[in-house]
Amino acid sequence: MSPKKIRILIVDDIAETRENIRKLLQFESDVEVVGAARSGKEGIQLAQELDPDVVLMDINMPDIDGIAATDIIRKKTPYIQVVILSVQSDQNYMRKAMLAGARDFLTKPPLGDELISAIRRAGEMAQAERAKGAQQNTATTSTAGASNAAASYASASKGKIITIYSPKGGTGCTTISVNLAIALNNEDTRTVLVDASLQFGDVAIFVNEQGKNTILELAPRVDELEPDVVEEILINHTASGIRILAAPQRPEMAEKISTDQFIKAVQYLQKMYAYVVVDTSHILSDMILSIIDISDVVILVTTQEIPSIKSARLLLDLLQNMGIKKQRIIFTMNRYDKRIAITPERVSENLKHEISVTIPLDEKIAITAVNRGVPFMLDNKTQPVGRGISSLAEAIRARLITLESENEISGKR
């Protein structure tokens, strides 16, 4: 069955803008414009009548502005995702838009690839949330025994393992891992960050927490772990709320940890945390292959450099041979520079695997964050590089929902 088209509603008070966006999207086979509104009030009304997946919302309109309209639409129909379009890239606007529930914020006029990527991310999230809501409604209206089954399923549920990997060193996997863990962490989805680069892991340095407990304290006890023991060993990064299982402080100590111990430690953390984010080295050891194999989602990181793209192609072939389904891989381009001719679209086409997320180049923010030991998702998350990490977090959530729905339908779980 071919995937459902992403249904789009355009809301903008300028007729030329509405028509330009419609023309831009008409050649996308997976996108369908179902309507256009000339004001915020009309946008709210049409969102209820047409039930789109994504609303492209102008921020400045004469009656109700885009932020207020977004807030109303999201409260009425939470699965509808809103992408805000604004001539102003003011951070205050961006913050208000996100607080109102917008999924993305683009400066007008948006680049074609930028807009389409945002639509696809939002569309995937909307369709997954819609499917999840339908399943919950079905469960609610079923027999009385269903509530017991739901309770049983909830108690048996376990956290999701998200592994960040690149076969080429120097692509920024640790920067992504640290900031992604912070983006995913909240009161409902507690997140633990695991450093799987056992010889030269830097996660603890990235958050200025080096010199504390490491996996060496956990590994010998993996067959008799208790939550309070694990919590005592994990580093508590108070500034962000994430927990960290750090790598050994010296390279030779890595030999004391077996693949079996490492995998058991990660699987135990699944029982305690909603997300287990695993940072890896680029060396494809047995341990890294094992962690990839049990991961719910693998973030494959590339850059615009030819050696990195070549290595990504080889890894995609290897993962296919391992039986890792394509849907479990979120292909991500880090340090994306629009001035370089090697675009995400060209790489996607060449490797026959879509780059779902791009994280823009911002060496100043990224390097300063590392040197200070303060991840940029704590103090620069509204900058383009921070928004890239937020987009990756949303793509992961959407993909996990989709995979879970597919598994339930196929009866695998």
C-alpha positions in Angstrom: 0.0 0.0 0.0 1.4 3.4 -1.0 1.7 5.9 1.9 -1.1 8.4 2.4 -0.5 11.9 0.9 0.2 14.7 3.4 -2.9 16.9 3.3 -2.0 20.7 3.4 -4.0 23.7 4.3 -2.4 27.1 3.4 -3.4 30.1 5.5 -2.1 33.5 4.3 -3.9 36.8 3.6 -1.9 37.4 0.4 -3.3 35.7 -2.6 0.0 35.7 -4.5 1.7 33.9 -1.6 -1.0 31.2 -1.4 -0.7 30.6 -5.1 3.1 30.5 -5.0 3.1 27.9 -2.3 0.5 25.9 -4.1 2.6 25.9 -7.3 5.7 24.9 -5.3 3.9 21.9 -3.9 2.0 20.7 -6.9 5.0 18.6 -8.2 5.4 16.7 -4.9 3.7 13.3 -5.3 3.3 12.8 -1.5 1.7 16.2 -0.8 -1.8 17.4 -1.5 -3.1 21.0 -1.0 -6.7 20.5 0.2 -7.5 24.2 0.8 -6.4 27.8 1.3 -7.6 30.4 3.8 -7.4 34.2 3.6 -7.4 34.9 7.3 -6.8 33.4 10.7 -10.5 32.9 11.4 -11.0 31.2 8.1 -8.0 29.0 8.7 -9.4 27.8 12.0 -12.7 27.0 10.4 -11.2 25.2 7.4 -8.9 23.2 9.7 -12.0 21.7 11.3 -13.8 21.1 8.1 -11.0 19.8 5.9 -9.0 18.0 8.6 -5.5 18.5 7.1 -2.3 16.9 8.4 -0.3 20.2 8.2 -1.3 23.9 8.2 1.1 26.3 6.6 0.4 29.4 8.7 1.3 33.0 8.0 2.1 34.9 11.2 0.8 38.3 10.3 -2.9 38.5 9.4 -5.5 41.2 9.8 -8.0 39.4 12.1 -6.4 36.7 14.2 -2.6 36.4 13.9 -0.9 33.1 13.1 0.2 32.4 16.6 -3.2 32.8 18.1 -4.8 30.7 15.3 -2.1 28.0 15.8 -3.0 27.8 19.5 -6.7 27.4 18.7 -6.2 24.8 16.0 -3.8 22.7 18.2 -6.2 22.8 21.1 -9.2 21.7 19.0 -7.2 19.1 17.0 -3.9 18.2 18.6 -2.7 15.9 15.8 -2.8 18.7 13.2 0.8 20.1 12.9 1.4 23.8 12.1 4.4 25.2 10.3 4.7 29.0 10.8 5.8 31.2 8.0 7.0 34.7 8.8 8.9 37.5 7.1 10.6 38.2 10.4 13.1 35.7 11.9 12.7 37.3 15.3 13.5 34.9 18.1 10.6 36.2 20.2 8.2 35.3 17.4 9.8 31.9 17.1 9.5 31.3 20.9 5.8 32.3 20.9 5.1 30.1 17.9 6.6 27.1 19.6 4.8 27.8 22.8 1.5 27.9 20.8 2.3 24.4 19.5 3.8 25.1 16.1 5.9 22.3 14.8 8.3 24.5 12.8 9.1 28.1 12.0 10.4 29.2 8.6 11.4 32.6 7.3 9.5 33.8 4.2 9.9 33.2 1.4 11.1 29.7 2.4 13.5 27.7 0.2 11.7 25.0 -1.7 13.7 22.1 -0.1 13.4 23.7 3.3 9.6 24.0 3.1 9.1 20.5 1.7 11.4 18.9 4.3 9.4 20.7 7.1 6.1 19.6 5.6 7.3 15.9 5.4 8.5 16.0 9.0 5.3 17.6 10.2 3.2 15.3 8.0 4.8 12.1 9.3 4.2 13.3 12.9 0.5 14.2 12.1 -0.3 10.9 10.5 1.4 9.0 13.3 -0.4 11.0 16.0 -3.7 10.6 14.1 -3.2 6.8 14.0 -2.3 6.6 17.6 -5.4 8.6 18.6 -7.6 6.3 16.6 -6.1 3.3 18.4 -6.7 4.9 21.8 -10.3 5.7 20.9 -10.9 2.1 19.8 -9.4 0.9 23.1 -11.5 3.2 25.1 -14.8 2.0 23.6 -14.0 -1.7 23.8 -15.0 -4.1 26.5 -14.2 -3.7 30.2 -11.4 -6.2 29.9 -9.5 -3.8 27.6 -8.6 -1.5 30.5 -6.8 -4.4 32.2 -5.0 -5.2 29.0 -3.9 -1.6 28.6 -2.6 -1.5 32.1 -0.7 -4.7 31.5 0.8 -3.3 28.3 1.8 0.0 30.0 3.6 -1.9 32.8 5.4 -4.1 30.2 6.4 -1.2 28.0 10.1 -0.3 27.9 12.2 2.6 26.8 13.4 3.2 23.3 17.1 2.8 22.3 18.3 5.6 20.0 21.8 5.1 18.7 23.7 7.8 17.0 26.4 6.5 14.6 28.6 7.6 11.8 31.2 5.3 10.0 33.3 8.4 9.5 35.0 10.1 12.4 34.6 13.8 13.0 31.0 14.2 11.9 29.7 15.5 15.2 28.0 12.5 16.6 28.8 13.4 20.3 27.5 16.9 19.8 24.3 15.5 18.4 24.0 12.8 21.1 24.4 15.2 24.0 22.1 17.9 22.7 19.5 15.3 21.4 19.3 13.7 24.9 18.5 17.1 26.4 15.9 17.8 23.7 14.1 14.5 24.3 14.2 14.8 28.1 11.2 16.0 30.1 9.1 15.0 33.1 7.2 12.4 31.0 10.1 11.1 28.9 13.2 10.8 31.2 16.3 10.3 29.1 19.7 8.7 29.9 22.7 9.2 27.7 25.2 6.3 27.3 28.7 6.8 26.1 29.6 3.7 23.9 32.9 5.1 22.8 34.6 3.2 25.6 38.2 4.0 24.8 38.0 7.7 24.0 34.5 8.8 25.0 33.9 12.5 25.5 30.3 12.7 26.6 31.2 13.6 30.2 33.5 16.4 29.0 30.8 17.8 26.8 28.7 18.5 29.9 31.6 19.3 32.2 31.1 16.2 34.4 34.3 14.3 33.9 36.0 12.6 36.8 32.8 11.0 38.2 31.3 7.5 38.0 31.6 5.5 34.8 30.4 2.2 33.3 33.2 0.5 35.1 31.2 0.7 38.3 28.1 -0.8 36.5 29.5 -3.5 34.3 30.5 -6.1 36.9 27.0 -6.0 38.5 24.9 -6.2 35.3 23.3 -9.5 36.4 22.1 -8.1 39.7 21.2 -4.5 39.1 18.7 -2.5 41.1 17.3 0.9 40.2 18.7 2.6 43.2 22.2 1.2 42.5 22.0 2.4 38.8 20.8 5.9 39.8 23.7 6.1 42.2 26.2 5.3 39.5 24.7 7.5 36.7 25.9 11.1 36.5 23.1 13.5 37.3 23.5 16.5 35.0 21.4 19.0 37.0 21.4 21.8 34.4 19.5 19.6 31.9 18.0 16.8 34.0 19.5 14.0 31.9 21.4 11.1 33.4 24.7 9.9 31.9 26.5 6.6 31.8 30.0 7.8 31.1 32.9 5.9 29.4 36.0 4.9 31.4 38.4 7.7 32.1 41.4 5.8 30.5 41.5 3.9 27.2 43.0 0.7 28.6 40.1 0.4 31.0 37.7 -0.3 28.1 39.0 -3.9 27.9 37.4 -4.6 31.3 33.9 -4.2 29.7 32.6 -7.0 27.6 30.0 -6.6 24.8 27.6 -8.8 26.8 27.9 -6.5 29.9 27.4 -3.4 27.9 24.3 -4.7 26.1 22.8 -5.9 29.4 23.5 -2.5 31.0 21.7 -0.7 28.1 18.7 -3.1 28.3 18.4 -2.5 32.0 18.3 1.2 31.4 15.4 0.6 29.1 13.4 -0.4 32.2 14.1 2.9 33.9 14.0 5.5 31.1 11.8 6.5 28.2 14.8 7.1 26.0 18.2 5.6 26.0 20.4 7.7 23.7 23.7 5.9 22.8 26.7 7.9 21.5 29.2 5.7 19.6 32.7 5.6 18.1 33.1 5.3 14.4 34.9 2.0 14.7 32.4 -0.7 13.8 33.2 -3.2 16.7 31.1 -6.1 17.8 29.7 -4.0 20.6 28.6 -1.2 18.2 27.0 -3.8 15.8 25.2 -5.3 18.8 23.9 -2.0 20.0 22.7 -1.1 16.5 21.0 -4.4 16.3 18.9 -3.9 19.4 18.2 -0.2 18.8 14.7 1.0 18.0 16.0 3.8 15.9 19.5 4.4 14.4 20.5 8.0 13.6 23.0 7.7 10.7 25.0 10.9 10.5 26.8 12.2 7.4 28.2 15.5 6.3 28.6 17.1 2.8 32.1 15.6 2.5 32.5 12.9 -0.1 34.4 10.4 2.2 31.5 10.7 4.8 28.9 10.1 2.1 30.8 7.1 0.7 31.0 5.6 4.2 27.3 6.2 4.8 26.5 4.3 1.5 28.6 1.3 2.7 26.9 1.3 6.1 23.4 1.4 4.6 24.3 -1.7 2.6 25.7 -3.4 5.7 22.6 -2.6 7.8 20.4 -3.9 5.0 22.4 -7.2 5.1 21.9 -7.3 8.8 18.2 -7.1 8.4 17.8 -3.6 9.8 14.6 -2.2 8.2 15.0 1.0 6.4 12.3 2.6 8.5 14.5 2.2 11.6 17.2 4.5 10.1 16.9 8.2 10.3 19.5 9.6 7.9 20.8 13.0 9.1 23.1 15.5 7.5 25.1 17.4 10.1 26.9 20.8 9.6 24.8 21.5 6.5 26.1 24.5 4.6 23.8 25.9 1.9 26.8 27.3 0.0 28.1 23.8 -0.8 26.6 22.2 -4.0 26.2 18.7 -2.4 22.6 19.1 -1.2 20.6 16.7 1.0 18.4 16.0 -2.0 21.3 14.9 -4.2 22.7 12.6 -1.4 19.2 11.2 -0.8 18.8 10.4 -4.5 22.3 9.0 -4.9 22.1 6.7 -1.8 18.4 5.8 -2.3 17.6 6.8 1.3 16.1 10.1 2.2 17.9 12.5 4.5 15.1 13.2 7.0 16.8 16.0 9.0 19.5 18.6 8.3 21.4 20.3 11.2 22.9 23.5 9.9 26.6 24.5 10.3 27.4 26.8 13.2 30.9 26.2 14.3 31.0 29.1 16.7 28.0 28.0 18.8 29.0 24.3 18.7 32.7 24.7 19.5 32.0 27.3 22.2 29.4 25.0 23.8 32.0 22.1 23.9 34.7 24.3 25.4 32.4 25.7 28.0 30.9 22.3 28.8 27.4 23.8 28.4 25.4 22.1 25.6 23.9 24.6 23.2 20.4 23.1 23.8 20.5 24.8 27.2 21.2 28.3 26.1 21.0 28.5 22.3 18.2 26.1 21.4 16.4 28.8 19.3 19.4 29.3 17.0 19.3 27.3 13.7 21.6 24.6 15.0 19.3 24.2 18.0 16.3 24.1 15.8 18.0 21.4 13.8 18.3 19.2 17.0 14.7 19.9 17.9 13.7 18.8 14.4 15.7 15.6 14.9 14.0 14.9 18.2 10.5 15.4 16.6 11.5 13.1 13.7 12.5 10.4 16.2 9.3 10.7 18.2 7.2 10.5 14.9 9.2 7.6 13.6 8.9 5.6 16.9 5.1 6.2 16.9 4.9 5.0 13.3 7.1 1.9 14.0 5.0 1.0 17.0 1.8 1.3 15.1 3.2 -0.9 12.3 4.3 -3.5 14.9 0.9 -3.6 16.6 -0.8 -3.9 13.2 1.5 -6.8 12.2 1.0 -8.5 15.5 4.7 -8.5 16.4 4.0 -7.0 19.8 
